[in-house]
Amino acid sequence: MNRIYQFIDERLHLGPLISEIANHPVPDHANLLKTPKAIIYCFGGMVFFILLLQVLTGVFLMFYYVPSPDHAYASVTYIRQETAFGGLLQSVHRVGASAAVVMVMLHMLRVVLTGSYKNPRELNWVVGVFLLLLVAGFSFTGYLLPWDQKAYWATTVGVNMIAGIPLIGGFLADALRGGSEVGALTLTRFFVIHVMVLPALLTIFLAAHFFMIRRQGISRPL
Ligand code: HEM
């Protein structure tokens, strides 16, 4: 392993980069090994961990899921009942989605209570708002995918609420549904948004979020 690392390092000089990323000291007030109160500073990291879990379980689910009205429900049933660990994977993915929303809320609450949204971190708060919308978007689009009664009607209600947005609401709702009613096109669109569009946007916004945290450091306690 050492020789492989040296071969790569001689050519790419990764040493300083890795040391910049890995040898960054954690301030005492955010260090769980120093104080249990630091747990509130770990909420953001917990959200990130859950999101990684969602990617992992989501990729496995995609091997069997079929995004068409004829097969979606049957493929989810097949995943749950026939594939190895399929029931576990689907449950972790479903519970993880709720856990992500709850943890993002707790993370935001911590940022508000410690005043960490203030100068110089306003921009990171704005990036955070987009992250919140993205996490909500994942839940909204993912909910339709099992294509059962609850999924169908929850999406119908959700898209009708979007239609209520002044000026652009009607256009947005039609674009999401692919017509005037939830149907085959809606399922395809929600699937593509869920597994392609949102992950790409999430990667970009998370990179911006983490870059700013590294540049500015974690805020000090009040
Ligand atoms: C995908 C969702 C998110 C992830 C993975 C994430 C991750 C993180 C992480 C790891 C930190 C470092 C400190 C900590 O964990 O508390 C952090 C800090 C921060 N986050 Fe988030 N975050 C997310 C969503 C949000 C949201 C929704 C907001 C606000 C609207 C937000 C605003 C901030 C701010 C202002 C900081 C700097 C706090 C400080 O310096 O004390 N984040 N985030």
Residues whose N, C-alpha, C, O or C-beta is under 5 A from the ligand:
A	BS01	HEM	I40 Y41 C42 F43 G44 G45 V47 F48 M108 V111 S116 Y117 R121 N124 W125 G128 V129 L131 L132 I213 G217 I218 S219
